[in-house]
Amino acid sequence: MLAFVTVGSTKFDALIATAFTPQVLNSFRRKGYTEIVVQCGKSVFELSDVISEGGVLNLSREGVDMEVYKYKPSLEEDYRRADLVVSHAGSGTILEVLRMGKPMIVAPNTTLLDNHQAELASALDSMGYLKSTAAENLADAIDHFEPSEMKPFPPHDPSRFARIDVPNTDHQLSYFYHHVGIMAPRALETAKVEGDPQTYEDHNVHAVYDEIAAHFSSTRYKPWPVIANFISSLETGWVGLDSGTGNGKYLPLPLDRPGHIWTIGLDRSRNLLEIARTAGSTGIIREVVWGNVLDNPWRPGIFDYAISIATIHHLATHERRRSAVKRLIQAVSPHHGRALVYVWAIEQDELSKRKVVSEDETPSSTGKDVIVPWVLSKDLQVASKPSGSPPPNKGEPQVYRRYYHMFAKGELRSLVEEAASELGLRLGPRSGGEGQSLKGLEIVQDGWERSNYYVEIRLWQT
């Protein structure tokens, strides 16, 4: 039989290190699991330095054949192959695995702040759907785990729960919210933008990310599928821009064609750029630039493609957000340039811990300005400080307040259309007769994915 050990998009050193111990491997073997697949992410353990980005390490220990890798675009195939899944206690992973009818042991990652993993795992354990354990007790949990004793997970039935107007919304977690009383999403505070918007952003965006850079980066390293697919579709030899690159997690992509394209990262946070310079595990130094997404330092049309992921929603006015989209359009080739923009949505899915609009509030067609907190424990405050910085004051966990503009349905598409019109571009697919000289912008796709809106565009010229 095959067991699959996964940390998903998290970093969980304790779980991965434990999975390689003789005690755990012998427990797997005693229960009949002679093949173990381990998805380790960026977890630090004895073999982390020898596993390349996109590579697979095969080995044998304690009579168990092991396959180890960091990431794949999708873990669904490994879930389906597995006779047992051992995982962190993230809600998304739990729901996906239980819906497949797979036996599951989960270990809450206690190093993460405000993630409710222990609460969720304990509730589902008490309901008989899975086994919850501490990472250090994994061997004992495997020895005493009987899949036949687990209750079948109830099938997804959206009609039982209140819906929101978003496609593919996951309503199963509502069952836990209302019937178990756990993980209720927290209402976000409304933001009031006053004074100079640049000064407001400096205080409520840029200063925050420089403070939390290391911790923020540790939670942001799994590429989102639509973005990974967009980058994979780009032509070999193209050069592009990641406007608001953060920790640079998209700079090494595509993993299956390393070096076939080259992405330059731009960001306002110097501390995040220091991390982005070495994004990936190949030792390659990335090209990164310190600057503002509203700046226009490039020659017009110099890039073949551009991405802006979870960045424009940090700009405090509609005019500034529109200007950022214009800068993207101006940066890519008018003949073949492609771009992809992602922003957070008012319409959060049921896995989100955030509640943007209250029950008695009418959603606005122009979005909503909110404050999203970022919590650092005392230990994480030390880890997040750049080298040479004074140590933080000891005491309660520190809460940083980040400004976000949560986009309404259709708002991002309208923003792109406004930007294109101001630049004199014709909206729609390539058109025009013989001898006509036209420039245009086509919206290739726009949609909603897991609490985000996105728009993909392509420029054309005749």
N, C-alpha and C positions, 0 to 999 in steps of 0.2 A: 504494500500500500504506500501511498504518497502523502506526505504532510507538507503544507505550504506555510512558511513563516514570513510574515510581512509587516512592515512598518508604514506602508503607504507613503504619504507625502511628509511624514514626520521623521524626526531624528530620535532614535530610541536606543541608545548605547546599551543599556542594561538588558533589554530583551534580546538583542542580537548576540551580545557576548554570552549570555546564559545559554542560548540555543546551541552554541558550539562546545559547551562543557561535556565531559564524559557522562556526567549524571543524566543530563537531558537526552543525549544521544542514545544512551542505554535504555532510558525509559521509552523513547520512540521505538527502538528495536524490539523491546519486550512486548510492546503492543502491536507489533507487526508492521511498523512503518520503516521500510528499508530504503526508501528514497525520500530525501528532504530537499525542497527548493526553498532558498532563502532570498528574499528581496530586502536588502539592507539599507537602501537609501544612502544618506550621508552619515549613518551611524559609525562611530569610531570604535573599532575592535581590532583584534589581532591581524586580520586580513584586509582591512579597509584600504591600505596603501597599495595592495597588489591587484585590486580589481579596477580595471579601467572603465571610463565612462562608456556605456553601451556594450561593454564586454561581459563575458560569463566565465566564472571560475569553477572548474570541476575538481572534486577531491573525494576521498573516502576516509571516514573516521569511525572507529568503534563498530565496524561492520555495516555502516550506513553510507550509501552513495549520496553525495551532496552537490547541488548546483547553486551557485551564488551570483547574484547580479545586483546592480544598484537600482535602475529604473527601467521600465518599459512604458510605451505610450498608454497601454491598457493592461490591467492585471486580470481581466475577465477569464482569459484562457487558463491561467494558473489556478484561479478559484475553481473553475469547472473540472480541472484535472484532479484536484485535491480530494483525498478522503478525509482529511482533517485540516482546518485552517487555524493557525495560531497567530494572533494579531494584537496590535495596539487596540485601544478601546474607542477609536474614532467612530462617530455615529454613521458617517457615510459608508465606511468599510463594513461595519456590523450589519447594516440594513441590506447591503448588496449581497453579502455572504449568506445571511439567514434566508433571504428570499430565494436563493439557489438551493436551499435545503441542505446546506453543508454543516456538519458538526463543527463547533467553534469553541476555542479557548481564547479568552482575551486577557491582556495584562494592561491595566491603566498606566499611562505614562505620567508619573507623579511629578516630573520636572516641568510640566507645562502648567502655566497659570490660567485659571478661569476657563478650563476646557471641559469641565463636568464629566471627564472620562470615568472616574471612579463611581460617580453617582449613577451614570447610565449603566455601567457594567454590573454594579450591584443590583440594580432594579431588574435587569434582564436575567441575571443569575437567579434571583428569587422567584422570577416568573417561570423558570425552567427552560428558557430558550438557549442558554449557553452556560459555560463555566467561566467564572471570573477568578483570577488569581494574581498575586504579585509576581513580578518577573523572577525574583529569586526563589520562588516556590514552584516554578514551572515543572520541574521533574516530578514532584509529588502530584501536581494537578494532572499530568499526563497518565501517571500510574493509576489514578483513581477515576479517570474520566471514562464514562460509558455513554457513547453516542446514542444508544438505543433508549436511554432514559430521558433524553431531551425532548421537549414538546415541539411539534411542528410550528413553525412561525406562521402567524395568520396571513393569508393572502392579501395583497394590496387591494383596498376597496375605497376609492376616492369618494364614493357617495356617502360614506359614513362621516365625513369630515367637511367642514366649511372650506370652500375653494377660494383661491384668488385667481385673478385673470392672467395667468402665466402658463404657457404650454409646458408639459412634462413636469409639472410641480409634484414634489414628493410629499404626500399627505400622511404617510404612515407615522411619521414622528409626532403628528398631532395626537395619536393614540396615547403616546407616552406623556405628552404635555397634559392632557385633560384627564386621563384615567390612571396614570401613575404619579403625576405631579412632579416630574423632573424636567430639567433643562428648558424651562419656559424662556422664550426669547425675551431679551431685555429691551425696553423702549429706549430709543436714542434721544438725547437732548437736542432740541432745535438750536441751531447756531444763528447768531445775529452778527452779520458782517457789518462792521462800522469803520469809518475812516478810510484811509488809503488801502486798497485791496492788496497791494504788494507788501505793505507792512504787516497786514493781517496774516498773509500767507507765510511771511518770514517767521512770525511768532507761532502760528498754529499748524504749520506744515514742515517747513525746512528745519527749524530748530529741533523739532520733535524727532525727525528721522535721523539727524546727526546724533542725537542722544541714544536712540534705540537701535542703531544700525546693526550691531552684531546679533542681538536677539531677533530683530525683524528678519534678518537674512536667514537665520536658522529655521524659520518657519516658511520660507519662500524658495523652494528649490524644485518643485515638481511642475513641469510645463503643463499648461492647460491644453486639452486636446485640440480645440479649434485653432489655437495659435501654433501649436506644433505642426498641425497639418498644413497651415498656411506657409510656414517656413519651409516645410518639406517640399512644397510645390514650386519653390523658387528655382530659377534656372542657374545652373553651374556658372560660376564666374561673376555673379551679381554681387554688388556692394550695397549695403543698406544701413539704415539708422534705427536704433532703438531709443526713442525719445522718452526719457524718464525710465532709464534702464534699471534703476535700483541696484540690486546685488548682481545684476548681469546674468540671471539664470537663462535668458534666451540667447545670449551671445554665442555659446558653443553649438547651437542647433544649426542644421539637423544632425542628430547623433549618428544616423546611418550613412551620412556623407560628410564626415568632418573635413573642414577646410574647403569645401566646394563653393561656399559663399562666405562673405565676410561682413559681419555686422559691427558697426561702431556705436558705442553706448554714450548717451548724453544724460547727465543728471545734475541736480542742484546740490545733492548731499555728497560732500567730499568723503565722508566716512563710508558711505555705501559704495562709492566709486573705488575706494581702496580694495573692497571685497570683490567688486566686479572685474578688476584688472586680472584676477586669477580665476575667473569663473571656469568651471569644468575641472576635470581631474587629469588633464594632459600636460599641465605645466606651461601651457601657452599663455603669454602675456597678451591680454586683450587691449584693443584700442578704445579708450574712454576719454570723454571730454567733460570738463566741469562747465556747466552753463544752465541757462533757464530755457524751458521749452518754448517760451515766448520770444526768445532771441532768434535772429536770422543770420547765423554766421556762415552759412554754406552758400556756395554758388548755386543759382537756381537750377533745379533739375539734376543735381550732381549724383543723387542716389537712384538705384533701381527700385528700391522698396523701402518702406518705413513701417514701424510698428509703434504704437503708443498704448501701453498696457497699464491700466489702473493708475493713470497719471492726471488726465485732464479733469477728473472729478475733484482734484485738489485746488483748482483755480476758482477764485471766490466770486467771479461775476460771469454773466452770460457772454459779455463782450470778450473777456479774457479767454474763455473756453473756445469761443469761435476763432479767435486769433491763433490759438494753439493748433487748431485743425488746419487753418490756412498755412501755417508754417510747415506742417507735414506735407500738404499738397504742393507747396512751392519747392520743397526739398527733393521731390522725386521727378523722374523723367516725364516730360509732357507727352512722350510718344508711347511709353509702355509702363510707366510707374505704377506700382501697386502699394497699397497701404491697408493696415488693419488697426482699428481703434477699439479698445475695451474700456468700459466704465462701470462703476457699481450702479445697481438698479434699486429704485424704491421697492420694486416687487421682489422681495427676498424669498428664497425657497424655504421649505419646511425644515431643512437641515441647518439653517442659519441661526446664530445666537442673537441676531439683531432684529429689532422690530422698528421699522421706520415710520409707519403710519398707524395711529391708534384706531380702535374700532369706531370711535365717534368722529373721526377726521376724514374729510373728503380728499382723496388723492389729487394733487395738482398736476396739470399737464406740463408744468414747467419745472418739475422736480422739487426737491426739498433740501435745504442746507441743514446739516446735522454735525454733532460732535461725536466721534467714535473714540472711546478710550482705549489706551494700550497700557496694560498692567505689567510692571516688572517687580518681581520679588527682590528681596535683599541680595540674594546670590546672583540673580540675573542682572541687577544693577551693576555689580562688579564686572560681570562678563561683557556687558554692553559698552563699557567705557573703552575708548581707544587707548593704546599704550601711551603712558606719560601723563594721563589725566589724573587729577586728584581723586582719591576714593570717595564714593558717595557716603552721605550720612546714613548711619544705621537707624533702623526704625521700621515703620510700616512700609508695605509695598508701595512703590511710586506709580502714580497714574498720570499718563501723558494724554493730553487732549488734542486729537487730530481733526482738522476740518475736512468734511466731505460734502460735495454736492451730489446727492443721490438722484440719478436720472429717471425721468418718467418714460413710459412707453412712447416711442416715436420721437423723443426729444433729441437723441443723438443723431438720428437720421436727418432731422430738420436742421441741426447744427451743421452737419456736413453739407447739406444743400445750400444753406446760407453762405457758408464759406466759399463754395464753388461759384455761386452767383456773384459774390463780391470780387472774385478773381476773373470774372468774365468767361467762365467755362459753361459749355452747354451740358445740361444734365441728360443722361440717358446713354444707351449703347452708341458705338461708333456710327456716324452717319455723315451724309454730305455727298454731293455728286462730284463728277470729274471737274478738276480745276478749282474746287472750293478749298479754302484754307480755314479749317475749323479746329478748335480745341475743346475737348469735353472731358467729362467725368462720369463714369458709370458706377452705380452702386451694385456690386456683384452679389452681396448678401448682407442682410442685417437680421439680427435675431437676439434671443435671450438665452443665456446658459448659466445655470447655477448662480443666480443672484447678480448677473452681469448682463449688460447690453453690449453688443458689438456691431460694427459696420466694417465691411471690406469694400474698398474702392479700387478702380483701375482707371488710369488716365489714357486718353487717346488724342491723336492729332492727325489731320488729313492734309 
